[in-house]
Each structure stands twice: as structure tokens, then as C-alpha cells.
Amino acid sequence: MVWIYLAAAILLEVAGITAMKLLRGFSEVLPSIAVPMFYVLSGAAVILALKRLKLGVTHAVWLGVGTALAAMIGIAYFREPLTLIKAASLGLVILGWLACPLRHGTLADSQQMPISVPWKVFSAKATA
């Protein structure tokens, strides 16, 4: 289920950036309404995904896949040129996205950590 939330977050974020392109300097009403809606919904979906997925992996997948999708939409719909530099850069983004789970060991958190724990660690170091 968390991967569905992450996929929804990615699609909503890409819809948001695409709607930004369609704004044409705030001259279009519908995209002006759609942009904040897409980003709020994307944020909510990624928050739900973070309940079970690791932060680094979640962020890498969200940004990597989102960047690749946005670039493909730019090339296919907005007729942006696909240059060698753009293709190589997207390839590196995708390679980094694929390597992230290897670096982190697993994709999902094995146990849930309360949000207050990191703050206790920081305050313990400050008093020591």
C-alpha cells in the first residue's frame, strides 16, 4: 500500500509541475487552481508513504521518478529538445535512484521510531 501512496505522490507532483508550465504567467485560471491542489495532495501521499518507507529511499524515488517523468512530458508534450546532456543527466538520475536501495540496505523501515526520539538524542548530546 505504501508504494501506491508513493506512486500517487509522484504522479501528483508531476501533474503539479506540468500545471505550472500550463499557467503561462498566471494567465490561465484552471492551472492556477490545480497547482496548489496537486502539491498538497502529493505532500499528503508522500507523508503516508513515509509511515513505512525510509526517508532517503522515499525522497530519491519521489524525485528521481518525478524528474524523469517531467522530462519525458516536456519532451513529448511541450516539444522540448532531447539533447545528449539532458539524456545523460536523466540517465544519471535514474542510476542514482536505482542505487539508493542498495545503499540503504532495505526499502522499508523494519521498526517504527517515534518522532520524539531524534530530539531526545540531540538534547542528550547538548547536556553531556
Residue frames as a rotation matrix with the C-alpha (Angstrom) as fourth column:
MET 1
0.561 0.828 0.000 0.00
0.828 -0.561 0.000 0.00
0.000 0.000 -1.000 0.00
VAL 2
0.366 -0.468 -0.805 2.85
0.231 -0.792 0.566 2.42
-0.901 -0.393 -0.181 0.75
TRP 3
-0.708 -0.637 0.306 4.15
0.430 -0.045 0.902 2.04
-0.561 0.770 0.306 -2.79
ILE 4
-0.026 0.783 0.622 0.72
0.963 -0.147 0.224 3.06
0.267 0.605 -0.750 -4.09
TYR 5
0.760 0.248 -0.600 0.93
0.486 -0.830 0.273 6.19
-0.431 -0.499 -0.752 -1.92
LEU 6
-0.148 -0.906 -0.397 4.41
0.155 -0.418 0.895 6.93
-0.977 0.071 0.202 -3.26
ALA 7
-0.647 -0.025 0.762 3.30
0.751 0.151 0.642 6.37
-0.131 0.988 -0.079 -6.85
ALA 8
0.455 0.871 0.187 0.34
0.876 -0.475 0.085 8.70
0.163 0.125 -0.979 -6.28
ALA 9
0.536 -0.335 -0.775 2.68
0.291 -0.788 0.542 11.31
-0.792 -0.516 -0.325 -4.75
ILE 10
-0.576 -0.806 0.138 4.94
0.358 -0.097 0.929 11.13
-0.735 0.584 0.345 -7.79
LEU 11
-0.405 0.488 0.773 2.08
0.894 0.037 0.446 11.42
0.189 0.872 -0.451 -10.28
LEU 12
0.676 0.693 -0.251 0.50
0.734 -0.660 0.157 14.31
-0.057 -0.290 -0.955 -8.37
GLU 13
0.197 -0.696 -0.690 3.84
0.218 -0.655 0.723 16.16
-0.956 -0.292 0.023 -8.16
VAL 14
-0.771 -0.450 0.450 4.41
0.496 0.018 0.868 15.70
-0.399 0.893 0.209 -11.90
ALA 15
0.074 0.874 0.480 0.85
0.955 -0.201 0.220 16.91
0.289 0.442 -0.849 -12.54
GLY 16
0.658 0.142 -0.739 1.67
0.521 -0.795 0.311 19.96
-0.543 -0.590 -0.598 -10.40
ILE 17
-0.316 -0.853 -0.416 4.81
0.133 -0.474 0.871 20.86
-0.939 0.220 0.263 -12.31
THR 18
-0.672 0.161 0.723 3.01
0.740 0.154 0.655 20.27
-0.006 0.975 -0.222 -15.61
ALA 19
0.467 0.884 -0.010 0.19
0.881 -0.464 0.090 22.56
0.075 -0.051 -0.996 -14.47
MET 20
0.267 -0.462 -0.846 2.84
0.303 -0.793 0.529 25.19
-0.915 -0.398 -0.071 -13.62
LYS 21
-0.786 -0.577 0.223 4.04
0.349 -0.117 0.930 25.05
-0.510 0.808 0.293 -17.20
LEU 22
-0.366 0.748 0.554 0.45
0.869 0.061 0.492 25.46
0.334 0.661 -0.672 -18.40
LEU 23
0.115 0.404 -0.908 -0.06
0.769 -0.615 -0.176 28.57
-0.629 -0.677 -0.381 -16.22
ARG 24
-0.032 -0.243 0.969 1.51
0.889 -0.450 -0.084 30.80
0.457 0.859 0.230 -18.87
GLY 25
-0.842 -0.431 0.325 2.33
0.238 -0.836 -0.494 33.51
0.485 -0.339 0.806 -16.34
PHE 26
-0.750 0.605 -0.267 -0.85
0.342 0.010 -0.940 33.09
-0.566 -0.796 -0.214 -14.25
SER 27
-0.716 0.501 -0.487 -2.99
-0.688 -0.625 0.368 33.86
-0.120 0.598 0.792 -17.29
GLU 28
-0.369 0.588 -0.720 -4.83
-0.207 0.703 0.680 30.52
0.906 0.400 -0.138 -17.15
VAL 29
0.064 0.510 0.858 -7.37
-0.939 -0.261 0.225 30.01
0.338 -0.820 0.462 -14.34
LEU 30
0.880 0.404 -0.251 -7.65
-0.321 0.894 0.312 26.22
0.350 -0.193 0.916 -14.19
PRO 31
0.226 -0.851 -0.473 -3.91
0.490 0.520 -0.700 25.52
0.842 -0.073 0.535 -13.78
SER 32
-0.433 -0.357 0.828 -3.76
-0.432 -0.724 -0.538 28.27
0.791 -0.590 0.160 -11.13
ILE 33
0.408 0.654 0.637 -6.25
-0.904 0.193 0.381 26.29
0.126 -0.732 0.670 -9.07
ALA 34
0.893 0.006 -0.450 -4.72
-0.075 0.988 -0.135 22.91
0.444 0.155 0.882 -9.93
VAL 35
0.009 -1.000 -0.019 -1.10
-0.148 0.017 -0.989 23.65
0.989 0.012 -0.147 -8.90
PRO 36
-0.478 -0.238 0.845 -1.65
-0.838 -0.166 -0.520 24.05
0.264 -0.957 -0.120 -5.14
MET 37
0.576 0.756 0.311 -4.19
-0.805 0.591 0.051 21.22
-0.145 -0.280 0.949 -5.14
PHE 38
0.738 -0.353 -0.576 -1.74
-0.076 0.804 -0.589 18.81
0.671 0.478 0.567 -6.79
TYR 39
-0.284 -0.950 0.132 1.10
-0.242 -0.062 -0.968 19.76
0.928 -0.307 -0.212 -4.45
VAL 40
-0.199 0.293 0.935 -0.99
-0.980 -0.071 -0.186 19.46
0.012 -0.953 0.301 -1.27
LEU 41
0.829 0.556 0.056 -2.26
-0.553 0.831 -0.061 16.04
-0.081 0.019 0.997 -2.36
SER 42
0.459 -0.756 -0.467 1.25
-0.052 0.502 -0.863 14.97
0.887 0.421 0.191 -3.35
GLY 43
-0.460 -0.635 0.621 2.57
-0.629 -0.260 -0.732 16.02
0.626 -0.728 -0.279 0.04
ALA 44
0.213 0.629 0.748 -0.19
-0.951 0.307 0.013 14.11
-0.222 -0.714 0.664 1.81
ALA 45
0.925 0.141 -0.353 0.53
-0.267 0.903 -0.338 10.96
0.271 0.407 0.872 -0.21
VAL 46
0.069 -0.970 -0.233 4.27
-0.085 0.227 -0.970 11.10
0.994 0.087 -0.066 0.46
ILE 47
-0.338 -0.107 0.935 3.59
-0.908 -0.223 -0.354 11.60
0.246 -0.969 -0.022 4.18
LEU 48
0.671 0.637 0.378 1.53
-0.699 0.714 0.037 8.42
-0.246 -0.290 0.925 4.14
ALA 49
0.742 -0.470 -0.478 4.32
-0.025 0.693 -0.721 6.59
0.670 0.547 0.502 2.28
LEU 50
-0.205 -0.903 0.378 6.86
-0.470 -0.248 -0.847 7.75
0.858 -0.351 -0.374 4.86
LYS 51
0.476 0.425 0.770 4.98
-0.879 0.220 0.422 5.88
0.010 -0.878 0.479 7.57
ARG 52
0.855 -0.082 0.511 6.64
-0.020 0.981 0.192 2.67
-0.517 -0.174 0.838 6.31
LEU 53
0.699 -0.622 0.353 9.39
0.588 0.220 -0.778 3.63
0.407 0.752 0.519 3.86
LYS 54
0.003 -0.804 -0.595 12.81
0.887 -0.272 0.372 5.04
-0.461 -0.529 0.712 4.68
LEU 55
0.571 0.230 -0.788 13.23
0.093 -0.972 -0.217 8.77
-0.815 0.051 -0.577 4.19
GLY 56
-0.329 -0.819 -0.470 16.25
-0.454 -0.300 0.839 8.57
-0.828 0.489 -0.273 1.88
VAL 57
-0.813 0.078 0.577 14.71
0.452 0.710 0.541 5.94
-0.367 0.700 -0.612 -0.36
THR 58
0.206 0.979 0.010 11.35
0.829 -0.169 -0.533 7.71
-0.520 0.118 -0.846 -0.46
HIS 59
0.452 -0.068 -0.889 12.90
-0.163 -0.987 -0.007 11.03
-0.877 0.148 -0.457 -1.38
ALA 60
-0.636 -0.760 -0.137 15.19
-0.321 0.099 0.942 9.50
-0.702 0.642 -0.307 -4.00
VAL 61
-0.614 0.478 0.628 12.35
0.730 0.645 0.223 7.61
-0.298 0.596 -0.746 -5.66
TRP 62
0.414 0.835 -0.364 9.98
0.647 -0.551 -0.527 10.60
-0.640 -0.017 -0.768 -5.46
LEU 63
0.331 -0.351 -0.876 12.48
-0.402 -0.892 0.206 13.00
-0.854 0.284 -0.436 -7.00
GLY 64
-0.693 -0.711 0.121 14.14
-0.222 0.369 0.902 10.57
-0.686 0.598 -0.414 -9.42
VAL 65
-0.498 0.591 0.635 10.99
0.814 0.571 0.107 9.15
-0.299 0.570 -0.765 -10.97
GLY 66
0.511 0.719 -0.472 9.30
0.536 -0.695 -0.479 12.56
-0.672 -0.008 -0.740 -10.87
THR 67
-0.021 -0.628 -0.778 12.23
-0.429 -0.697 0.574 14.20
-0.903 0.346 -0.255 -12.64
ALA 68
-0.883 -0.325 0.338 12.29
0.106 0.563 0.820 11.51
-0.456 0.760 -0.462 -15.33
LEU 69
-0.145 0.919 0.368 8.51
0.931 0.253 -0.264 11.71
-0.336 0.304 -0.892 -15.87
ALA 70
0.532 0.319 -0.784 8.55
0.183 -0.948 -0.261 15.51
-0.827 -0.005 -0.563 -16.01
ALA 71
-0.422 -0.764 -0.488 11.38
-0.428 -0.307 0.850 15.44
-0.799 0.568 -0.198 -18.53
MET 72
-0.806 0.169 0.567 9.52
0.507 0.691 0.515 12.91
-0.305 0.703 -0.642 -20.69
ILE 73
0.314 0.947 -0.070 6.38
0.814 -0.306 -0.494 15.08
-0.489 0.098 -0.867 -20.59
GLY 74
0.269 -0.298 -0.916 8.50
-0.204 -0.947 0.248 18.09
-0.941 0.120 -0.316 -21.54
ILE 75
-0.780 -0.623 -0.061 9.96
-0.234 0.200 0.951 16.25
-0.580 0.757 -0.302 -24.49
ALA 76
-0.718 0.515 0.467 6.73
0.680 0.662 0.316 14.59
-0.146 0.545 -0.826 -25.68
TYR 77
0.260 0.964 -0.064 4.11
0.941 -0.268 -0.207 17.26
-0.217 -0.007 -0.976 -24.98
PHE 78
0.711 0.003 -0.703 5.94
0.104 -0.990 0.100 20.58
-0.696 -0.144 -0.704 -24.83
ARG 79
0.889 -0.347 0.299 8.39
0.370 0.158 -0.916 19.65
0.271 0.924 0.269 -27.63
GLU 80
0.672 -0.737 0.071 11.47
-0.609 -0.495 0.620 20.36
-0.422 -0.459 -0.782 -25.52
PRO 81
0.419 -0.556 -0.718 14.64
-0.664 0.352 -0.659 19.11
0.619 0.753 -0.222 -27.22
LEU 82
0.952 -0.233 0.200 16.28
0.040 0.740 0.671 15.89
-0.305 -0.630 0.714 -26.04
THR 83
0.512 -0.847 -0.140 19.95
-0.744 -0.356 -0.565 16.77
0.429 0.394 -0.813 -26.06
LEU 84
0.145 -0.577 -0.803 22.82
0.168 0.815 -0.555 14.44
0.975 -0.055 0.216 -25.27
ILE 85
-0.816 -0.451 0.361 23.45
-0.215 -0.342 -0.915 16.31
0.536 -0.824 0.182 -22.00
LYS 86
-0.120 0.859 0.498 19.78
-0.987 -0.156 0.032 16.01
0.105 -0.488 0.867 -20.97
ALA 87
0.648 0.351 -0.676 19.70
-0.394 0.914 0.097 12.29
0.652 0.203 0.731 -21.81
ALA 88
-0.235 -0.825 -0.514 22.94
0.239 0.464 -0.853 11.66
0.942 -0.323 0.088 -19.90
SER 89
-0.761 -0.010 0.648 21.73
-0.545 -0.532 -0.648 13.67
0.352 -0.847 0.399 -16.91
LEU 90
0.304 0.937 0.170 18.44
-0.933 0.257 0.252 11.76
0.192 -0.235 0.953 -16.78
GLY 91
0.455 -0.233 -0.860 20.40
-0.045 0.958 -0.284 8.52
0.890 0.167 0.425 -17.03
LEU 92
-0.661 -0.750 -0.031 22.49
0.055 -0.007 -0.998 9.55
0.748 -0.662 0.046 -14.01
VAL 93
-0.394 0.620 0.678 19.35
-0.907 -0.381 -0.179 10.46
0.147 -0.685 0.713 -12.05
ILE 94
0.643 0.677 -0.359 17.87
-0.639 0.732 0.237 7.04
0.423 0.077 0.903 -12.80
LEU 95
0.058 -0.710 -0.701 21.14
0.187 0.698 -0.691 5.29
0.981 -0.091 0.173 -11.86
GLY 96
-0.808 -0.335 0.484 21.21
-0.346 -0.396 -0.851 7.19
0.477 -0.855 0.204 -8.58
TRP 97
0.056 0.924 0.378 17.61
-0.990 0.004 0.138 6.22
0.126 -0.383 0.915 -7.93
LEU 98
0.663 0.171 -0.729 18.40
-0.265 0.964 -0.014 2.55
0.701 0.202 0.684 -8.60
ALA 99
-0.279 -0.888 -0.367 21.47
0.191 0.323 -0.927 2.63
0.941 -0.328 0.079 -6.34
CYS 100
-0.277 0.184 0.943 19.66
-0.768 -0.632 -0.102 4.17
0.577 -0.753 0.316 -3.37
PRO 101
0.795 0.587 0.152 18.06
-0.555 0.603 0.572 0.95
0.245 -0.539 0.806 -2.09
LEU 102
0.506 -0.692 -0.514 21.47
0.433 0.720 -0.543 -0.74
0.746 0.052 0.664 -2.28
ARG 103
-0.449 -0.700 0.556 23.00
-0.077 -0.590 -0.804 1.99
0.890 -0.404 0.210 -0.14
HIS 104
-0.178 0.490 0.853 20.24
-0.930 -0.368 0.017 1.85
0.322 -0.790 0.521 2.45
GLY 105
-0.921 -0.246 0.302 20.07
-0.340 0.886 -0.315 -1.93
-0.190 -0.393 -0.900 2.57
THR 106
-0.544 0.810 0.218 16.28
0.805 0.577 -0.137 -2.23
-0.236 0.101 -0.966 2.53
LEU 107
-0.595 0.400 0.697 13.42
0.319 -0.679 0.662 -0.17
0.738 0.616 0.276 1.25
ALA 108
0.427 0.870 0.248 11.13
-0.012 -0.269 0.963 -0.23
0.904 -0.414 -0.105 4.25
ASP 109
-0.280 -0.422 0.862 11.70
-0.860 -0.290 -0.421 0.56
0.428 -0.859 -0.282 7.91
SER 110
-0.500 0.061 -0.864 11.84
0.171 0.985 -0.029 -2.60
0.849 -0.163 -0.503 9.97
GLN 111
-0.207 0.478 -0.853 10.51
0.978 0.085 -0.190 -0.84
-0.018 -0.874 -0.485 13.04
GLN 112
0.452 0.456 0.767 8.70
0.464 -0.854 0.234 2.39
0.762 0.251 -0.598 13.63
MET 113
-0.567 -0.672 -0.476 10.64
0.796 -0.300 -0.525 5.03
0.210 -0.677 0.705 15.55
PRO 114
0.465 0.751 -0.468 8.72
0.832 -0.551 -0.057 7.67
-0.301 -0.363 -0.882 17.48
ILE 115
0.547 -0.203 0.812 9.23
0.457 -0.740 -0.493 11.17
0.701 0.641 -0.312 16.15
SER 116
0.927 -0.121 0.355 10.43
-0.339 -0.676 0.655 12.39
0.160 -0.727 -0.667 19.56
VAL 117
0.764 -0.645 0.019 13.49
0.561 0.678 0.474 10.09
-0.319 -0.352 0.880 19.61
PRO 118
0.134 -0.794 0.593 15.81
0.813 -0.254 -0.524 12.24
0.567 0.552 0.611 17.45
TRP 119
0.399 0.044 0.916 15.08
-0.215 -0.966 0.140 15.30
0.891 -0.253 -0.376 19.57
LYS 120
0.981 -0.066 0.182 15.94
-0.161 0.243 0.957 13.40
-0.108 -0.968 0.228 22.76
VAL 121
0.494 -0.854 0.163 19.25
0.869 0.493 -0.044 12.36
-0.043 0.164 0.986 21.20
PHE 122
0.065 -0.464 0.884 20.09
0.456 -0.774 -0.440 15.94
0.888 0.431 0.161 20.31
SER 123
0.614 0.213 0.760 19.16
-0.472 -0.673 0.570 17.25
0.633 -0.708 -0.312 23.75
ALA 124
0.944 -0.328 -0.044 21.17
0.251 0.624 0.740 14.48
-0.215 -0.710 0.671 25.45
LYS 125
0.188 -0.918 0.348 24.26
0.929 0.051 -0.366 15.48
0.319 0.392 0.863 23.48
ALA 126
0.167 -0.087 0.982 23.75
0.074 -0.992 -0.100 19.12
0.983 0.089 -0.159 24.34
THR 127
0.814 0.187 0.551 23.59
-0.500 -0.260 0.826 18.42
0.298 -0.947 -0.118 28.09
ALA 128
0.851 -0.510 -0.123 26.53
0.522 0.798 0.302 15.98
-0.056 -0.321 0.945 28.13
